[in-house]
Structure formats: C-alpha cells, structure tokens
Amino acid sequence: MTDQATLDRTDRVILDLLLENARRPLREIAAAVGLTVAPVQRRIARLEKLGVIERYTVKINHGRIATGIEAMTELHFADDLDLAQIMEFVAQIPEVEEVLTLAGDPDALVRIRVEGVDDLRRVVSKLRSGEAISGTKTLVVLEQWTRLG
C-alpha cells in the first residue's frame, strides 16, 4: 500500500476549488485561502507530486449535446464468477465508461454512453453475451447531479 498524504484545511480548500473549476486562476485560489500565488503554486505542485492530484480533466455536460444516451446496466453474474475475466470482457466494449462491482444484488453496475437506442440495444446485447453474465437490467439516465469534493 502506498503512503497516504496528510492534508491540512488549506490543501482541502484548494482541492475543492480545483474540483469546481480546474482552470481557476491561481490568484483567485490564493485570495480564497489567504495566501499569495507562490505558496498556492507550491502546494498544488506538492499535491501533484504526492499523487493526490492525478490529472486535470473536463466534465462534459452531455445534456447540452443534441445526441447521446447514458444508461446504467445492472449485471448479475453466474455462480462461477471470475471477476477478472468479466472486467476484461467489459473493458473491451468502447461504450462502457465505468464499471462498479458491488456487494449484493446486482453484482455490478456498468455506465454506458451511446448515440441512440439502437446502439444501446447492441451494447446491452454484447454485455448479455458474456459467459459469466446471467442477467441484466438497463436503466436510462434522465438527469445527473454530482457532488464535488
């Protein structure tokens, strides 16, 4: 297990501000935490070096794009479960964005993003073709909200 970083309140506020907007100007972050730009820059560099900040990314609001369907598919596994094989199988489907394995029923949730209903049908059929998958249930996402931090 890797060492875990110890963060103070200022580090946490900086992370929260970057989660809200990774392109937030350093000057704005510095003002929010009561420091000058240079120490904020050093703190961010330290958080990157420690692996606390792994990357900067874009969060796309898919609801603002004319096409696309997001769905969650529940996967139920057969008794002879080989989780590594299932994860390898699911990872080969490009429309799969995320897989969450669960304790309980269902055994996993798969986040899918497709262009339309025909694509969704094709991807779910492909998921159902997995040898260890005994059943699925697909739910279409209407709206999404995510807590930052």
N, C-alpha and C positions, 0 to 999 in steps of 0.2 A: 504494500500500500504506500502511496506517495504521501509526503508530508503535507499537512493542511496549513494554509496561510492563516495568520491571525490578522483580522481586520479591525480597525477602530471605527468609531462613528463617522469620521470624515471620509474614510475609504468607502464605507457603505453608502453615504450620500453621493459620493462621486459615481459609484456604480449605478445607483438609482437614476441619476441624471443622465448617464450614458445609455441606460436601458430605455429611457424615454426618447432620447434622441442622440444617437451615436455621433452625429455631426455637430453637436452642440459646441460652440466656441469655448476654448479654454478660459478665456476671460470671463465668460458667463458662469462657468463652473467655479472658477476661483472666487467670484463675488458671492456665489451661493454658499460656499463653505468657509468664507472669511480668510482666504489665503491669497497670495499673489499667484500669477500664472506659473512661475518656475517651480514652486513646490507641488502644484497640482500636476504639472507635466511629469515631475519625478515620481509622484505617487502612481500615476497611470502607467508609466514605464515599468515600475516595480510590480504592479498588478498583472501586466502583460508577461513579465519575466517569470513570475510565480505561477503562471498558467490560470490565474483567476479570470482574466480576460483572455479568451481563446481566439476570438476574431470579431470583426465588425461586420455587420450584415444589414440587409434591407428586409423590412417586413412589408410584404405586398398586401394591399387591401384587395383581395380577389373579388369582393362585392362590387368594386368600382370598374371591373373589367367586364365587358359585354358577354364573354363566353366563359364557360368553366363551371364545373360542379365539384364540390368537395363532399366526400362521404366517409363515414366510418363503417367498417365492416367487422363484425364480431366473428372470430374464428373459434370453432370448437374442435379440439384435437381428439384423435383416436387414442386408445389406451397405450399403444406402443409409441409413445411420444419421443421423438428425438428433436429437441428444441433447436439444436444447431442446424440440422437439415432443414427444418421449417424456415428458420431465419434466412438461410442461404437461398431457399426457393423463393421466398417473398422478396428478397433483395434484388432478384433478377427481373422483377416487374417494375419498369420505369415509372409508372404512375403511382406507385406506392411511395409516400413521403415519410411515413413513420410507422413503426411497429411498437406496441406496448404489450409485453407479456404480463399476465395478471395471475393473481392467486384467486381462484374461484371460477365462476361461470360468467362470462366466457373465458376462454384460456388466453385470448389475445385480442387486441383492437388494432386494426390497420387503417391508417389515414390515407385516403386515395384522392387524387386530383385528376380529373379528366375533362375533356372538352364537351362531352354531351352524354345523353342517356345510352346511346349505342356503345360508346367507349366504356361507360360504367358497367354495362352488361358484359362486355368482353373481359374486362379486368376481373369482375366477380367470378365469371366462369373459369378464368385461369386460376384464381385462388382456390376454387372448389376442386380443381383437378389435382391438387396436391395430395399425395398418398395418405399423409397423416392427418389431413383435414376431414373431419366427419360432418361438418355443417357450418353454415354461415348465416348471418343476418346483417343486412345492409341498411344503414340509416343515412339519409341525405341531410347535410348541414344547411340550415337556412340562414343563420347569422352566427357570428363569432365574437366573443369578447375575451380578452386575455389580461390577467393581472400582471403588471410589470413589477419586477423585483421579487 
